[in-house]
Amino acid sequence: MASSSIRLLAACAVVGLLPFLAAADDSGSRWIDVEFSRDSPVLPVSFSLGPGSTAGVRGTSMAFELHASLLLRNTGTKPLSGLTLRVEAK
C-alpha cells in the first residue's frame, strides 16, 4: 500500500514538473528530435522550433503546441508522391 502511494506521488511530481522543464529550457537545446532510418529516401536539411511552442498539463495528459519547420531533401532516384510522418513520444 505504501509503495503504491509513493509511486502515485512520484508520478504526480513528474507530471507536474514536465511543463516547467519543457517550457523553461531556453538554452538552445532541442527537447524534440527528428530521426529517419538509414534507408529513408529523405534526409532532414533543417529543423527549427518556433518561439510559440508550449507544453502544458490537461488532466492526466500532456498537451503540446508545436510551431515547427522541417525541410527535407529527397535523396532517392524516384520523385516522391507522398510522405507520412509519425510522431512518437518516449
N, CA, C and O of each residue as an XYZ file, in Angstrom:
360
protein
N       0.821     -1.190      0.000
C       0.000      0.000      0.000
C       0.863      1.251      0.000
O       0.582      2.206     -0.724
N       1.915      1.246      0.812
C       2.783      2.416      0.889
C       3.554      2.608     -0.408
O       3.769      3.741     -0.838
N       3.977      1.497     -1.043
C       4.739      1.634     -2.284
C       3.872      2.180     -3.411
O       4.367      2.929     -4.254
N       2.588      1.823     -3.447
C       1.715      2.369     -4.492
C       1.457      3.852     -4.260
O       1.311      4.609     -5.220
N       1.400      4.276     -3.006
C       1.238      5.701     -2.706
C       2.481      6.484     -3.107
O       2.380      7.602     -3.613
N       3.647      5.898     -2.881
C       4.899      6.552     -3.266
C       4.987      6.664     -4.784
O       5.408      7.695     -5.308
N       4.589      5.597     -5.497
C       4.604      5.637     -6.960
C       3.652      6.704     -7.488
O       3.989      7.436     -8.419
N       2.471      6.792     -6.898
C       1.492      7.791     -7.319
C       2.017      9.196     -7.068
O       1.867     10.075     -7.915
N       2.630      9.412     -5.915
C       3.195     10.721     -5.594
C       4.333     11.077     -6.554
O       4.432     12.219     -7.004
N       5.187     10.107     -6.864
C       6.290     10.354     -7.801
C       5.764     10.659     -9.199
O       6.286     11.545     -9.876
N       4.737      9.934     -9.638
C       4.154     10.183    -10.959
C       3.530     11.570    -11.028
O       3.673     12.261    -12.037
N       2.844     11.982     -9.974
C       2.245     13.321     -9.933
C       3.320     14.402     -9.961
O       3.148     15.435    -10.607
N       4.418     14.166     -9.269
C       5.509     15.146     -9.254
C       6.136     15.281    -10.638
O       6.432     16.390    -11.084
N       6.339     14.153    -11.316
C       6.924     14.195    -12.657
C       5.990     14.899    -13.632
O       6.426     15.746    -14.413
N       4.705     14.553    -13.591
C       3.730     15.185    -14.487
C       3.621     16.674    -14.190
O       3.445     17.475    -15.108
N       3.721     17.048    -12.937
C       3.646     18.460    -12.572
C       4.860     19.256    -12.998
O       4.750     20.450    -13.276
N       6.023     18.613    -13.054
C       7.257     19.322    -13.411
C       7.550     19.349    -14.903
O       8.287     20.223    -15.361
N       6.998     18.423    -15.674
C       7.310     18.351    -17.100
C       7.025     19.637    -17.873
O       7.871     20.051    -18.666
N       5.882     20.285    -17.684
C       5.651     21.513    -18.451
C       6.666     22.602    -18.138
O       7.086     23.342    -19.028
N       7.061     22.697    -16.872
C       8.038     23.715    -16.492
C       9.407     23.408    -17.086
O      10.114     24.317    -17.520
N       9.783     22.137    -17.106
C      11.073     21.759    -17.674
C      11.097     21.986    -19.180
O      12.094     22.458    -19.726
N      10.004     21.650    -19.844
C       9.952     21.817    -21.296
C       9.885     23.283    -21.688
O      10.536     23.698    -22.647
N       9.104     24.073    -20.957
C       8.937     25.481    -21.309
C      10.114     26.332    -20.859
O      10.399     27.360    -21.473
N      10.799     25.927    -19.804
C      11.873     26.747    -19.253
C      13.219     26.500    -19.916
O      14.198     27.174    -19.597
N      13.278     25.552    -20.822
C      14.554     25.241    -21.457
C      14.804     26.200    -22.608
O      14.478     25.900    -23.756
N      15.383     27.355    -22.299
C      15.710     28.354    -23.305
C      17.193     28.343    -23.630
O      17.718     29.316    -24.171
N      17.868     27.260    -23.308
C      19.312     27.194    -23.505
C      19.690     26.932    -24.954
O      20.875     26.895    -25.284
N      18.713     26.751    -25.815
C      19.002     26.474    -27.210
C      19.013     24.990    -27.526
O      19.031     24.622    -28.700
N      19.005     24.126    -26.521
C      18.971     22.699    -26.791
C      17.547     22.288    -27.145
O      16.576     22.818    -26.606
N      17.446     21.335    -28.061
C      16.127     20.902    -28.519
C      15.586     19.823    -27.598
O      16.314     18.907    -27.215
N      14.321     19.926    -27.243
C      13.676     18.898    -26.439
C      12.819     18.000    -27.313
O      12.059     17.171    -26.812
N      12.945     18.170    -28.621
C      12.278     17.301    -29.585
C      13.298     16.997    -30.679
O      14.119     17.847    -31.022
N      13.244     15.800    -31.217
C      14.231     15.400    -32.206
C      13.523     14.764    -33.396
O      12.454     14.174    -33.241
N      14.105     14.878    -34.564
C      13.582     14.280    -35.790
C      14.602     13.260    -36.262
O      15.771     13.584    -36.469
N      14.149     12.018    -36.431
C      15.048     10.945    -36.852
C      14.455     10.213    -38.043
O      13.238     10.063    -38.148
N      15.320      9.758    -38.940
C      14.918      8.950    -40.080
C      15.797      7.710    -40.111
O      16.945      7.745    -39.668
N      15.254      6.608    -40.639
C      16.042      5.378    -40.721
C      17.127      5.528    -41.786
O      17.083      6.438    -42.614
N      18.091      4.627    -41.751
C      19.223      4.708    -42.684
C      18.786      4.564    -44.143
O      19.372      5.181    -45.033
N      17.755      3.749    -44.386
C      17.314      3.521    -45.764
C      16.209      4.486    -46.198
O      15.552      4.255    -47.213
N      16.003      5.541    -45.455
C      14.976      6.528    -45.786
C      15.354      7.291    -47.056
O      16.515      7.659    -47.234
N      14.370      7.534    -47.948
C      14.674      8.291    -49.165
C      14.746      9.804    -48.934
O      15.019     10.557    -49.869
N      14.508     10.247    -47.718
C      14.599     11.679    -47.408
C      15.551     11.893    -46.239
O      15.684     11.042    -45.359
N      16.205     13.040    -46.249
C      17.091     13.441    -45.158
C      16.688     14.829    -44.688
O      16.311     15.675    -45.499
N      16.764     15.071    -43.380
C      16.443     16.423    -42.907
C      17.547     17.411    -43.283
O      18.731     17.144    -43.075
N      17.144     18.546    -43.834
C      18.082     19.617    -44.153
C      18.131     20.591    -42.993
O      19.207     21.002    -42.560
N      16.954     20.961    -42.487
C      16.902     21.859    -41.333
C      15.640     21.583    -40.533
O      14.638     21.109    -41.067
N      15.707     21.886    -39.243
C      14.577     21.723    -38.334
C      14.658     22.835    -37.304
O      15.710     23.067    -36.709
N      13.546     23.519    -37.096
C      13.544     24.575    -36.086
C      12.192     24.635    -35.397
O      11.152     24.383    -36.005
N      12.230     24.973    -34.120
C      11.018     25.187    -33.334
C      10.777     26.677    -33.226
O      11.693     27.448    -32.941
N       9.535     27.078    -33.456
C       9.190     28.488    -33.357
C       9.102     28.944    -31.916
O       9.084     28.119    -31.001
N       9.046     30.243    -31.705
C       9.009     30.777    -30.342
C       7.691     30.516    -29.619
O       7.628     30.666    -28.399
N       6.645     30.134    -30.331
C       5.348     29.932    -29.696
C       5.084     28.520    -29.226
O       3.960     28.220    -28.824
N       6.071     27.635    -29.259
C       5.877     26.253    -28.831
C       5.734     26.192    -27.319
O       6.556     26.742    -26.585
N       4.679     25.516    -26.855
C       4.413     25.419    -25.419
C       4.053     23.989    -25.036
O       3.712     23.171    -25.891
N       4.133     23.701    -23.747
C       3.730     22.414    -23.191
C       2.911     22.678    -21.942
O       3.209     23.598    -21.181
N       1.877     21.870    -21.730
C       1.043     22.050    -20.551
C       0.326     20.765    -20.178
O       0.274     19.822    -20.967
N      -0.220     20.732    -18.984
C      -0.938     19.564    -18.480
C      -2.428     19.789    -18.663
O      -2.955     20.849    -18.324
N      -3.103     18.778    -19.206
C      -4.559     18.796    -19.332
C      -5.086     17.504    -18.728
O      -5.078     16.453    -19.369
N      -5.537     17.596    -17.498
C      -6.000     16.397    -16.799
C      -4.829     15.473    -16.536
O      -3.865     15.856    -15.873
N      -4.912     14.253    -17.057
C      -3.826     13.288    -16.875
C      -2.926     13.207    -18.100
O      -2.095     12.305    -18.202
N      -3.087     14.143    -19.031
C      -2.313     14.126    -20.270
C      -1.446     15.368    -20.396
O      -1.641     16.360    -19.694
N      -0.504     15.290    -21.292
C       0.316     16.450    -21.645
C      -0.171     16.974    -22.985
O      -0.445     16.193    -23.897
N      -0.279     18.283    -23.108
C      -0.674     18.913    -24.366
C       0.486     19.763    -24.862
O       1.005     20.605    -24.129
N       0.886     19.543    -26.094
C       1.979     20.293    -26.701
C       1.445     21.077    -27.883
O       0.720     20.537    -28.719
N       1.801     22.341    -27.952
C       1.504     23.155    -29.124
C       2.844     23.471    -29.774
O       3.649     24.236    -29.243
N       3.062     22.865    -30.929
C       4.353     22.996    -31.592
C       4.238     23.887    -32.819
O       3.345     23.713    -33.649
N       5.135     24.823    -32.919
C       5.295     25.638    -34.116
C       6.661     25.258    -34.670
O       7.691     25.777    -34.240
N       6.648     24.340    -35.635
C       7.907     23.784    -36.120
C       8.008     23.912    -37.633
O       7.008     23.993    -38.346
N       9.240     23.925    -38.088
C       9.533     23.950    -39.517
C      10.522     22.831    -39.806
O      11.556     22.721    -39.148
N      10.199     22.000    -40.798
C      11.049     20.869    -41.162
C      11.265     20.901    -42.671
O      10.304     20.853    -43.439
N      12.509     20.982    -43.091
C      12.858     20.981    -44.508
C      13.564     19.672    -44.819
O      14.574     19.340    -44.198
N      13.019     18.919    -45.798
C      13.554     17.606    -46.152
C      14.107     17.624    -47.570
O      13.665     18.409    -48.409
N      15.081     16.748    -47.831
C      15.654     16.600    -49.171
C      15.449     15.158    -49.632
O      15.731     14.213    -48.895
N      14.953     15.004    -50.860
C      14.776     13.691    -51.460
C      16.135     13.198    -51.945
O      16.732     13.801    -52.837
N      16.624     12.108    -51.363
C      17.918     11.557    -51.762
C      17.763     10.343    -52.672
O      18.753      9.786    -53.148
N      16.516      9.936    -52.912
C      16.268      8.790    -53.783
C      16.287      9.176    -55.247
O      16.395     10.352    -55.593
N      16.181      8.168    -56.104
C      16.174      8.415    -57.546
C      14.776      8.679    -58.077
O      14.627      9.246    -59.160
N      13.749      8.282    -57.339
C      12.366      8.464    -57.780
C      11.759      9.695    -57.108
O      12.102     10.015    -55.970
N      10.858     10.387    -57.812
C      10.164     11.505    -57.167
C       9.175     10.979    -56.126
O       8.603      9.902    -56.294
N       8.981     11.732    -55.065
C       8.046     11.345    -54.012
C       6.652     11.836    -54.363
O       6.478     12.964    -54.826
N       5.660     10.980    -54.139
C       4.278     11.393    -54.375
C       3.542     11.641    -53.066
O       2.439     12.189    -53.072
N       4.133     11.250    -51.951
C       3.511     11.471    -50.653
C       4.483     11.126    -49.540
O       5.456     10.400    -49.740
N       4.198     11.660    -48.371
C       5.076     11.434    -47.226
C       4.227     11.409    -45.967
O       3.403     12.299    -45.755
N       4.417     10.410    -45.139
C       3.713     10.304    -43.869
C       4.734     10.371    -42.744
O       5.721      9.636    -42.751
N       4.500     11.251    -41.779
C       5.380     11.378    -40.620
C       4.658     10.861    -39.388
O       3.474     11.139    -39.198
N       5.354     10.120    -38.558
C       4.787      9.585    -37.322
C       5.425     10.307    -36.144
O       6.645     10.452    -36.072
N       4.576     10.756    -35.222
C       5.051     11.402    -34.000
C       5.035     10.361    -32.898
O       4.020      9.703    -32.669
N       6.161     10.213    -32.216
C       6.296      9.190    -31.186
C       6.860      9.817    -29.923
O       7.867     10.524    -29.969
N       6.214      9.560    -28.802
C       6.673     10.093    -27.515
C       7.405      9.006    -26.750
O       6.996      7.845    -26.742
N       8.499      9.404    -26.107
C       9.272      8.441    -25.307
C       9.450      8.969    -23.918
O      10.072      8.313    -23.083
